[in-house]
Amino acid sequence: MDGICSAVLNKINALGTAGRYFVVSADEFFDAFPENFRRDEVELKKALKSLVSDGYIDIKYSSGNMYCVALLKTYTEEDAAPPAGDDGFNELYQPEPQKNARYPAFWAGFAGGALGSAVIGAIAWIVSLC
């Protein structure tokens, strides 16, 4: 979650309990923005849209620079993305070792090719007889 989304979510969380709607002005959201970010309506709308799509907040209506928002769920560290070097793949996938299988794909391909050649050869032989 980026800095603006986090600041907006913290501002809504500070207003009250989850599930309750609050009317908040854009200026109040701008006051919560981190120092190094622009205080811009476009950035605020992007952050609100991102939080709505992730299911953290709900927006009942927005009019001008006023927003009626409710907190649906709180942000926890479990929701955070894995560390930069870890994709989480090794924890989920453990390949099973092969037992007594020597080149199964080779033998399947060989049998398929032989069977296909036999079928085509039989068709060609039947056609040549006619």
Sequence and secondary structure as in RCSB ss.txt:
>XXXX:A:sequence
MDGICSAVLNKINALGTAGRYFVVSADEFFDAFPENFRRDEVELKKALKSLVSDGYIDIKYSSGNMYCVALLKTY
TEEDAAPPAGDDGFNELYQPEPQKNARYPAFWAGFAGGALGSAVIGAIAWIVSLC
>XXXX:A:secstr
  HHHHHHHHHHHHHS TT EEEEEHHHHHHHS TTS   HHHHHHHHHHHHHTTSEEEEEEETTEEEEEE S  
 GGGS   TT  SHHHH       S SSHHHHHHHHHHHHHHHHHHHHHHHHHH 
